[in-house]
Amino acid sequence: MPALAIRFTGGTTTFHDPVSARLAAEFLTVPLGTVARCVADVRACAEHLRVDATPEVIERVAREHLLALVNSAPPPRSPR
């Protein structure tokens, strides 16, 4: 069963939960849709595995996924 989401409005972007908003503010180089999708995926996985899907657990796991995403990006090319 999906968790009840609360509405959070930050600037011009509206997030349906504060976890996405906090992580989007932390990972400025990651597109907002990617952050929201990551949070939703982590929540769905936790619920599927019957893990207590608290906001703290969701945020911690989603942060690790986003860190892996950012750290796996290739370095920028240097001009020749």
C-alpha positions in Angstrom: 0.0 0.0 0.0 1.5 3.4 -1.0 2.4 5.8 1.8 0.3 9.0 2.2 2.3 11.8 0.7 2.2 15.4 2.0 2.6 18.4 -0.3 5.8 20.5 0.0 6.3 23.6 -2.1 9.8 24.8 -2.5 10.5 27.7 -4.8 9.0 27.1 -8.3 9.1 23.3 -7.9 6.4 21.4 -6.0 7.3 18.1 -4.4 4.9 15.6 -3.0 7.1 14.8 0.0 9.8 16.6 2.0 12.3 13.8 1.4 12.5 14.6 -2.3 12.8 18.3 -1.5 15.7 17.8 0.9 17.5 15.5 -1.5 16.9 17.8 -4.5 18.4 20.7 -2.5 21.4 18.5 -1.7 22.0 17.1 -5.2 21.7 20.2 -7.4 23.4 18.5 -10.4 20.8 15.7 -10.5 17.6 16.4 -12.4 14.6 16.9 -10.1 12.6 14.1 -11.8 15.5 11.7 -11.2 15.5 12.6 -7.5 11.8 12.2 -7.1 11.9 8.9 -9.0 14.7 7.6 -6.8 12.8 8.4 -3.7 9.6 6.7 -5.1 11.6 3.6 -6.1 13.3 3.3 -2.7 9.9 3.7 -0.9 8.3 1.0 -3.2 11.3 -1.4 -2.6 11.1 -0.9 1.2 7.4 -1.5 1.2 7.8 -4.5 -1.1 10.4 -6.0 1.3 8.1 -5.1 4.3 10.7 -2.8 5.8 9.4 0.0 8.0 9.5 2.7 5.4 10.0 5.7 7.6 11.0 9.0 6.0 14.5 8.7 7.6 15.1 5.2 6.1 13.8 6.3 2.7 16.0 9.4 2.8 19.1 7.5 3.9 18.8 4.8 1.2 17.9 7.3 -1.6 20.9 9.5 -0.6 23.2 6.5 -1.1 21.7 5.8 -4.5 22.0 9.4 -5.6 25.6 9.5 -4.3 26.4 6.5 -6.4 24.8 8.1 -9.4 26.8 11.3 -9.0 30.1 9.5 -8.2 29.7 7.2 -11.2 29.5 10.0 -13.7 32.6 10.3 -16.0 34.8 13.3 -15.3 34.4 16.2 -17.7 36.6 16.1 -20.8 39.5 18.5 -20.9 39.8 20.6 -24.1 42.5 19.6 -26.5 
